[in-house]
Amino acid sequence: MDQLPTDQQEALRKTNTERLRIMAAKTYDVGDDELEAMDRTALLDVIATDIVARRGATSRRRSEKSDQVREMELQLELKKMELEQRRIDAETELERRRMEVQAETENKRID
């Protein structure tokens, strides 16, 4: 219960016991007899544990998604760099050919 934010703790404390049993039944795999035997503190602990666990699972999913997004960003950046290198190579080759043609043209004038 201490791992929950204060406002969430307060909301759970204000919830009546029957509502807590219903919430616990949805999150906790136990029979009706065991739920009836649980006191209010045990019910609060079961529900708080479930909330914390779900929040942790959500954080892990977000983390996994952000890792995937980062990986895609890196792959995109790599592709951009490869394309830029190809463009530079093509420009260099074009300039080399221009110089060859210019040299041939000058040699023909001299001859």
C-alpha positions in Angstrom: 0.0 0.0 0.0 2.9 2.3 0.7 4.1 2.1 -2.9 0.9 3.8 -4.1 0.6 7.6 -4.4 -1.1 9.2 -1.5 -4.2 10.1 -3.4 -4.7 6.6 -4.5 -4.1 5.2 -1.0 -6.7 7.6 0.3 -9.2 6.6 -2.4 -8.8 3.0 -1.5 -9.2 3.7 2.2 -12.5 5.5 1.5 -13.8 2.5 -0.5 -16.3 0.4 1.5 -15.3 -3.2 2.4 -17.8 -4.9 0.0 -16.4 -2.9 -2.9 -12.9 -3.9 -1.9 -14.0 -7.5 -1.9 -15.4 -7.1 -5.5 -12.1 -5.4 -6.6 -10.0 -8.1 -4.9 -12.1 -10.9 -6.6 -11.3 -9.4 -10.0 -7.6 -9.2 -9.3 -6.9 -12.1 -6.9 -7.5 -15.7 -7.8 -9.3 -17.0 -4.6 -12.6 -18.4 -3.7 -15.5 -16.5 -2.2 -15.0 -18.1 1.2 -11.4 -16.9 1.4 -12.5 -13.4 0.3 -15.1 -13.3 3.0 -12.5 -14.3 5.6 -10.1 -11.5 4.6 -10.2 -8.5 6.7 -10.1 -4.9 5.3 -6.3 -4.6 5.7 -5.7 -7.8 3.7 -8.1 -6.7 1.0 -6.3 -3.3 0.7 -3.0 -5.1 0.5 -4.2 -7.4 -2.3 -5.6 -4.6 -4.3 -2.6 -2.3 -3.8 -0.2 -5.2 -4.8 -2.2 -5.7 -8.0 -2.2 -2.0 -8.8 1.6 -1.8 -8.3 2.1 -4.9 -10.4 0.0 -3.5 -13.3 1.8 -0.2 -13.1 5.2 -2.0 -13.3 4.0 -4.1 -16.3 2.8 -0.9 -18.1 6.2 0.7 -17.4 8.0 -2.3 -18.9 5.8 -2.2 -22.0 6.5 1.5 -22.4 10.2 0.8 -21.9 10.2 -1.9 -24.5 8.3 0.3 -26.9 10.7 3.2 -26.4 13.6 0.7 -27.0 12.0 -0.4 -30.2 11.4 3.3 -31.2 15.1 4.1 -30.4 16.2 1.1 -32.5 14.1 2.3 -35.4 15.5 5.8 -35.1 19.1 4.5 -35.2 18.3 2.4 -38.2 16.8 5.4 -40.0 19.8 7.5 -39.1 22.1 4.8 -40.5 20.1 4.7 -43.8 20.4 8.5 -44.0 24.1 8.3 -43.5 24.4 5.6 -46.2 22.4 7.7 -48.6 24.5 10.7 -47.9 27.7 8.7 -48.6 26.2 7.5 -51.9 25.4 11.0 -52.9 29.0 12.2 -52.1 30.4 9.2 -54.0 28.2 10.0 -57.0 29.3 13.7 -56.9 32.9 12.7 -56.6 32.6 10.3 -59.6 30.8 13.0 -61.6 33.5 15.5 -60.9 36.2 13.0 -61.8 34.6 12.3 -65.2 34.2 16.1 -65.8 37.9 16.5 -65.2 38.7 13.6 -67.6 36.5 15.1 -70.3 38.0 18.5 -69.8 41.6 17.0 -69.9 40.7 15.1 -73.1 39.2 18.3 -74.7 42.4 20.3 -73.8 44.6 17.5 -75.2 42.6 17.6 -78.5 43.1 21.3 -78.8 46.8 21.0 -78.2 47.1 18.3 -80.9 
